[in-house]
Structure formats: structure tokens, C-alpha cells
Amino acid sequence: MKIEKVKISEVSNNPNNPRVLKDDKFKKLVNSIKGFPQMLEIRPIVVNNEMIVLGGNMRLKACIEAGLKEIHIIKAENLTKKQQDEFIIKDNVSFGEWDWDSIANEWKSEELEEWGMDVWHQPDDIDYSILDDEDISDQLDDMADGVKKSIMIDFNLETYDEAYNLVRFFRDKGINVGLLLMEKLKNEKSRIN
């Protein structure tokens, strides 16, 4: 494979790219391209035969933002559709942030896991009986008017709406969701140890 220099208008972003750089990280990429455009020859954008990006969507976007008229590319010729999909994931495993909507709708979790991406799995043995504990309910009532702080918790895309509705339900009832979660986490920790 050889590196070619082409007009930037000849290359198209991949509409199924599951990786994004947001705000500050994207601005940093644009500035790094402006300050060191030679890096693009060292690490060219990888395209398929149709000139659609397989590796370097964010770099292409940053090059456009930086005002470049030409870019360096490598054509990954003779790859099957599955090989192109695999390349896209493997090329992006450790950079940027995932576009979870694209991941959920465009990719198979088995292949993502095979290509090195951590894929979330629903545990089978969750014990929800702790939520019925009367001692916790009494503690929650005592804390309802106390000081509250927040902790960010990530949810899988498929379970987010359900989690949001559950949290909203308990909060509307004046129940401290954090305490419920903390008790569950303590029980899980003692079970694991």
C-alpha cells in the first residue's frame, strides 16, 4: 500500500463511524493538525475503494476545520465488508468517545467483543430483595431532607430509560436512591470478598 496525496473533497466521512471527539478534544486535534500538518503524512487517513474513511474520521473532520485542501491517504483495497467493519472498530478502540447510538444500532456485540471492545453484559443473578428491607426505608425517611451530592453512574444504552424512570419514581416518593444503591453495592462487595 502506498500513501497518496488527494484533494480533501475526494474523501468522505464514514456515516457509520461509531467514534467521536467532542468539544475540547476535537479543538485540540484541529490545533495539533494546524501546528504539525506533517503528522498526517506519517499517519494517513485510511479509506476503502470508494474513498470512504475506515480510519481517521475525526482527523478528516479536523482537517476540514483546519482549512486543509489536500490530505494523505492509504487505500485499504480488497477488504470485505466485514473486514472493513472490523478495521473501523479496531482502529478506534482506544481513542475518543463512543457514539453509543451508532454502536447499538449498527454493530453486533459479538463482533465488537471479538475485536477488543468491552461489551456490557446483563448479570443473571441480581438479588433485589434488599429493596424490601424496612431498616433501609426508615433510614431513607430520616435522610430525605438531608444534604445531597451526586455521583455519575453510566448505564448501558438499552437500560438507560428504565434506570431513569426507576430513579425518578423513587425520587418522586422522597426516597434517597443513593442510599438504596449504596446498600446494594455493600452487599455485592461482601459477596465478592
Wavefront OBJ file of the C-alpha trace (Angstrom):
o trace
v 0.000 0.000 0.000
v 1.241 3.442 -0.802
v 0.496 6.828 0.652
v -1.285 9.170 -1.765
v -1.993 12.875 -1.523
v -5.538 13.725 -2.662
v -7.958 16.626 -2.599
v -9.848 16.630 0.677
v -13.122 16.861 -1.267
v -12.468 13.385 -2.737
v -12.709 11.720 0.686
v -15.995 11.084 2.522
v -16.604 10.578 6.230
v -17.985 7.183 7.119
v -21.638 7.669 8.169
v -21.400 4.583 10.406
v -18.359 5.768 12.336
v -19.023 4.876 15.978
v -16.307 7.109 17.469
v -16.423 10.840 18.125
v -14.269 13.524 19.696
v -16.244 16.188 21.493
v -15.608 19.898 22.008
v -12.231 20.344 23.729
v -10.668 17.147 22.389
v -11.772 17.992 18.850
v -10.381 21.542 19.177
v -7.084 20.067 20.377
v -6.977 17.799 17.328
v -7.648 20.742 14.984
v -4.876 22.752 16.680
v -2.446 19.830 16.511
v -3.098 19.484 12.761
v -2.574 23.213 12.249
v 0.629 23.098 14.287
v 2.001 19.862 12.830
v 0.344 19.018 9.494
v 3.221 16.659 8.625
v 1.760 14.140 11.078
v -0.936 13.424 8.502
v 1.666 12.048 6.111
v 3.116 9.911 8.907
v -0.350 8.708 9.927
v -2.505 8.977 6.804
v -6.259 8.524 6.720
v -7.295 5.011 5.695
v -10.044 4.765 3.058
v -11.760 1.984 1.132
v -12.024 1.799 -2.671
v -14.969 4.238 -2.611
v -12.819 6.807 -0.730
v -14.937 6.406 2.435
v -12.924 6.676 5.649
v -12.205 3.473 7.541
v -9.686 5.040 9.909
v -9.433 8.763 10.598
v -12.968 10.213 10.509
v -12.175 12.726 13.234
v -8.852 13.602 11.599
v -10.681 14.241 8.312
v -13.222 16.435 10.079
v -10.400 18.287 11.864
v -8.515 18.730 8.558
v -11.610 20.329 7.038
v -11.957 22.575 10.112
v -8.252 23.473 9.841
v -8.787 24.546 6.220
v -6.598 21.929 4.548
v -7.208 21.400 0.821
v -5.287 18.131 0.476
v -4.678 15.144 2.750
v -2.642 11.958 2.757
v -4.488 8.661 2.466
v -3.851 4.953 2.215
v -6.355 2.833 0.317
v -7.221 -0.414 2.076
v -8.043 -2.315 -1.077
v -9.589 -5.762 -1.331
v -11.167 -5.809 2.135
v -14.531 -7.486 2.587
v -17.365 -5.529 4.244
v -16.781 -7.475 7.465
v -13.035 -6.728 7.361
v -13.802 -3.025 6.839
v -16.158 -3.072 9.853
v -13.532 -4.869 11.927
v -10.898 -2.317 10.905
v -13.163 0.583 11.936
v -13.621 -0.849 15.437
v -10.027 -1.977 15.985
v -8.689 1.374 14.757
v -10.845 3.233 17.297
v -10.726 1.073 20.407
v -8.588 3.436 22.498
v -9.317 6.965 21.239
v -12.167 9.486 21.586
v -15.600 8.671 22.903
v -18.049 6.133 21.532
v -21.243 7.208 19.803
v -23.427 4.722 21.711
v -26.433 5.190 19.411
v -24.333 4.133 16.444
v -22.800 1.236 18.382
v -26.227 -0.065 19.462
v -27.818 0.268 16.042
v -25.015 -0.513 13.587
v -22.775 -3.128 15.214
v -23.069 -6.696 16.500
v -21.950 -7.052 20.113
v -20.289 -10.424 19.443
v -18.030 -8.888 16.776
v -17.278 -5.821 18.917
v -16.166 -8.066 21.744
v -14.118 -10.210 19.354
v -12.348 -7.094 18.034
v -11.288 -5.936 21.503
v -14.109 -3.687 22.677
v -15.525 -4.167 26.177
v -19.187 -5.016 25.780
v -21.611 -4.837 28.688
v -23.485 -7.990 29.715
v -26.566 -8.209 31.969
v -25.715 -10.218 35.107
v -28.094 -13.138 35.662
v -28.015 -13.357 39.454
v -29.112 -9.957 40.809
v -30.837 -10.097 44.201
v -33.347 -7.251 44.505
v -34.688 -8.348 47.892
v -32.639 -5.642 49.653
v -35.087 -3.072 48.345
v -37.730 -4.530 50.693
v -35.606 -4.049 53.845
v -37.565 -1.971 56.410
v -34.384 -0.666 58.091
v -33.337 0.960 54.824
v -36.767 2.574 54.412
v -36.501 4.082 57.912
v -33.014 5.407 57.125
v -34.230 6.832 53.838
v -37.077 8.679 55.578
v -34.559 10.151 58.055
v -32.291 11.343 55.221
v -34.955 12.764 52.891
v -34.269 16.332 53.991
v -30.501 15.889 54.393
v -27.651 17.168 52.293
v -27.384 15.505 48.900
v -24.481 15.131 46.490
v -24.323 13.465 43.085
v -22.242 10.668 41.628
v -22.295 9.985 37.914
v -23.300 6.419 37.036
v -23.049 5.084 33.492
v -25.859 2.960 32.109
v -25.980 0.763 29.049
v -27.967 2.383 26.249
v -30.570 -0.393 26.334
v -31.251 0.067 30.073
v -30.933 3.839 30.393
v -34.635 4.713 30.038
v -35.641 2.072 32.565
v -32.970 3.241 35.027
v -34.008 6.867 34.598
v -37.667 6.017 35.240
v -36.796 3.969 38.337
v -34.667 6.759 39.792
v -37.380 9.301 39.024
v -40.026 7.060 40.670
v -38.054 6.743 43.927
v -37.094 10.428 43.988
v -40.730 11.440 43.488
v -41.570 9.307 46.544
v -38.911 11.185 48.558
v -36.650 8.126 48.778
v -32.868 8.558 48.725
v -31.832 6.483 45.715
v -28.160 6.847 46.629
v -28.681 5.050 49.919
v -30.534 2.213 48.187
v -27.699 1.867 45.722
v -25.056 2.087 48.438
v -26.675 -0.756 50.392
v -26.813 -2.885 47.246
v -23.165 -2.155 46.477
v -22.129 -3.033 50.064
v -23.933 -6.365 49.801
v -22.339 -7.093 46.425
v -18.893 -6.174 47.802
v -19.278 -8.533 50.779
v -20.496 -11.278 48.431
v -17.457 -10.800 46.160
v -14.936 -10.681 49.016
l 1 2 3 4 5 6 7 8 9 10 11 12 13 14 15 16 17 18 19 20 21 22 23 24 25 26 27 28 29 30 31 32 33 34 35 36 37 38 39 40 41 42 43 44 45 46 47 48 49 50 51 52 53 54 55 56 57 58 59 60 61 62 63 64 65 66 67 68 69 70 71 72 73 74 75 76 77 78 79 80 81 82 83 84 85 86 87 88 89 90 91 92 93 94 95 96 97 98 99 100 101 102 103 104 105 106 107 108 109 110 111 112 113 114 115 116 117 118 119 120 121 122 123 124 125 126 127 128 129 130 131 132 133 134 135 136 137 138 139 140 141 142 143 144 145 146 147 148 149 150 151 152 153 154 155 156 157 158 159 160 161 162 163 164 165 166 167 168 169 170 171 172 173 174 175 176 177 178 179 180 181 182 183 184 185 186 187 188 189 190 191 192 193
